């Protein structure tokens, strides 16, 4: 049975990915900061506590999962980063966004590396807002942390390639979640279904790539 670990799985894309993977027969480990607040987890989903910005929390998860082989790791946990305009920047929130959005995927992947299968797939949810090829204003914190995690994953892909582990970043689309808003292009169900299809077809030849939820390559 395939074992899938998803961070930030209490709501939105993470929660829908957990639901869909469990529905396909996978053994799903759904990590979130407050699993006690998730009252309607479905069968096949194990809720575990995790704060990706805290070393001790990540270490505790790695210890808890010792002996478990992880086939798919989805680094999904993310935050917007507070007020982030040129004239009104919340620098503390920006630093926290880096801790979650950029260092979080590295922290989790590094801690769980001994448990990753030799052909594991590590997928980090990024955003088109982090692409340097896009010239759009605002959202300094969110855009910069996503641009940075794209580079982090590119480096991670190099380091883990010898083990046969595929690492990519994923643009999930503009999704109707608390973060994306009600006017976004696609639903969480559509996004998760597309992401799952990409994950199912991933090969080591794609490691280090930035891929859209529909399978297209995203310009950096």
N, C-alpha and C positions, 0 to 999 in steps of 0.2 A: 504494500500500500504506500502511495506517495504521501510524504509528510510535508506540509506547508506551514510556514510560520509567517504571520503578517503582523507588522507593528501598526499602531494607530487604528486598531480594528473595532473600536467602539461605535463608529458611525461612518457615514459617507461611503467613499470608495472602499476603504478597508473593510468595513462591515459587509458590504455587498460582495467583495472578493471572497471573504470567509464563507459567506452563505453559498456562493456558487461553487467554490472548491469542495465544500462539504457535500453539496448536492451531487457532485460528480464522483464521490466515493473517497476523496482524499481525507487523510487525518489532519485536521486543521488546528493549529495552535494560534489563538487570537490574543495578541498582546495589547494591552492598553493601560493607561494610568490608573483607572478606577474600575476594575472588572465587576465590583459589587454593584455598580450602577447599571450594568447591562442585565436586565431582568428577563430577556426573552431570547437568549442564545439557543440556537437550533442544535439538534443532535449531530454529533461528529465534530463539534467545535469546543475546544478546551480553552477557557478564558484564563489568562495568566497576567499578573501585574508587571508593568514595565514603564519606566520613564526613560526614554532614550537619551535624555540630557544628563542623566545621573550615572556616574561610573558604578556606584554600589548597586543600583537597581539592575543595570545590565549584567554585572557580575553575578548577581543573585539568580537571574534568569538562566545564565549559562550553567551555573551549578545545578539548578533545578532540572535542566534538560540534559545533564550528563548521561551519556549512553544512548541518547536519541539521535538518529541520523536524519538530517534535514535535507530534503530534496529541492525545495523551493523556498527562498527567503525573499519576502517582499518588504522592503523598507518604505513604509507608507506614511509613518507619523510625520506631521508637519504643522507649522503655525504660520500665520501671516506676518507677524512682527510689529504689531502696534501701529501707532501714528508714524508715517514715513514719507512725509513730503520734504522738499528741500528746506523750507522755512519752518518746519515743525516736525523734527525728528526725535522719536523716543529711542535714545541710544541704548538704554538698558534692554528694551524689548528687542532691538536689533541684535544685540549680543546674544540674547536668549534664542532668537531665531536661528542664528548660526549654530548654537549648541544643539538645537533640535534638527534643523533642516540639512545642515552640512556635516557637522561632526557626529550626529546621531547615527546615520547609516554606516559610517566608518566604525564607530564605537561598537555597534551591534554586530556588524559583519566580522570584525576582528575578534570579538569575544566568542562568537559562535563558529569561527573557522574550523576548530577541531571536530565539530559535529556536522559540518557540511559534507554531503556525499561528494565523491570525486567527479561526478558529472552534474553537480548542483547548478541551479540557476539563481542568481542573485539579481533581483530587479528593484531598482530604487526609483520611486516616484518623484520625478522632477517636474518641470513645467516649461512650456514654450516661453514663458516670461523670463526664463533664465538664459535664453538663447542670445548670444551676442549679435547674431544676425538680425535680430528684431530691434528696430529703432522706435521705441515707444516710451512715453514719460511716466514718472511716478513709481510708487511701490519700491522704493530703494531697498528696503530690507528684504522683502520677499524675492525680488529679482536677483539681488546679489547673492543670496544664500543658495538659490537654485543654480545660478551660473557656477558657483563654487562647487556644489555637489556634483555637477556634471564632470568637472575636472577630477574630483576625488574618485569617482567611479571609473573614469578612464585609467587612472593610475592603479586602482584596485584590480581592474581587468588584467593589467600587465602582470601584477604580482601573483594572481591566482590562476593564470592561464596554464601553468605547468601542471596543475592538479586537475585540469579539465573543467574548471569551474567557469561558467559564462556569467559575466557581469555587464549589465546595461542600465542606462537611465531611460525612463519612460515618461513621455508626455501623455497624461491621461485624457486629454481633451478638456474643453471648458464644460465643467460638469455641474449639474444642479444639486449642489450640496450646500451646507451652511457657509462654506468658504466661497464657492462659485456663484451662489445666488440663484434665485428662481428663474432668471432670464437666460441662463446658460444654454449652450447648444444641445447637450445630450444629458440623459439621465445617468445616475450611478449604475443602474443595471446595464445600460448600453456600454458604458466605459469599462466596467468590470468584465463583461463578456469579451470585449475586444482585447483587453489586457491578457485575459486567460488564453485566448487564441494565440496571441503572440508568444506567451510563455511556453505553451505546449509545443510550439514549433521552433523554439530557440536552439541554435547550435553554437558550438565554440567559434565558428567563423564570424559570428556576429558580436563577439565580446568587445566591449568598449564602445558600442554604438549608442546613439540617442535615437530612440524609436517612438513613433506615435502609437496611440492606442489602436489605430486601424492597420498597423503593420508597416506604414510608410516610414522612411528614414527622415528624421527631423534635422534641418540645417543647424549647425552649431552657432 
